[in-house]
């Protein structure tokens, strides 16, 4: 897992504010969220992980440099 610098985490927090909707394209995780599932950002932690609550009821963190996802407009 990447450990982002303070400025990078601050930038991620401007993009991924609580409530922002995202859609998963691909996850590199042993128990991934399936592609096409949407969710809402809960928070970005100090390591730069974007924690989300997904519409299928799961909670999982997204890694910006590993997982593929888009903001839903």
C-alpha positions in Angstrom: 0.0 0.0 0.0 1.3 3.4 -0.8 1.9 6.0 1.8 1.2 9.4 0.3 2.8 12.6 1.3 0.8 15.2 3.2 0.2 17.3 0.1 -1.0 14.3 -1.9 -3.5 13.3 0.8 -4.8 16.8 1.0 -5.3 16.8 -2.8 -7.2 13.4 -2.6 -9.4 14.9 0.1 -10.4 17.8 -2.2 -11.4 15.3 -4.9 -13.0 12.7 -2.8 -15.1 14.5 -0.2 -17.6 12.6 1.9 -20.6 11.8 -0.2 -18.9 11.8 -3.6 -20.2 9.0 -5.7 -17.7 6.6 -7.4 -18.0 3.5 -9.6 -15.6 0.6 -9.5 -13.9 -0.4 -12.8 -11.4 -2.9 -11.3 -9.9 -3.7 -7.9 -6.8 -5.6 -7.0 -8.1 -7.1 -3.8 -8.7 -10.7 -2.6 -12.4 -9.9 -2.1 -13.0 -7.1 -4.6 -16.1 -5.0 -5.2 -17.4 -6.1 -8.6 -17.0 -3.8 -11.6 -19.9 -1.5 -12.1 -20.9 -1.2 -8.4 -21.3 2.3 -7.2 -20.6 3.7 -3.7 -20.2 6.8 -1.7 -16.9 8.1 -0.2 -16.9 8.1 3.6 -13.4 9.6 4.1 -9.8 9.6 2.9 -7.4 8.4 5.6 -3.8 9.7 6.3 -2.3 7.0 4.1 -4.4 8.1 1.1 -6.9 5.2 1.1 -10.4 6.3 0.0 -12.9 4.5 2.2 -16.3 3.9 0.7 -19.7 2.4 1.5 -20.9 0.6 -1.6 -24.5 0.1 -2.7 -24.2 -3.6 -2.2 -23.7 -3.0 1.6 -19.9 -3.5 1.7 -17.4 -1.1 3.0 -13.9 -1.1 1.5 -10.9 1.2 0.9 -9.8 2.0 -2.6 -6.1 2.5 -3.4 -5.8 5.3 -6.0 -2.5 3.9 -7.5 -3.8 0.3 -7.6 -7.6 0.2 -8.1 -9.4 1.6 -11.1 -12.6 3.7 -10.4 -14.3 6.8 -11.6 -16.3 9.7 -10.1 -19.9 9.4 -11.1 -21.0 12.8 -12.4 
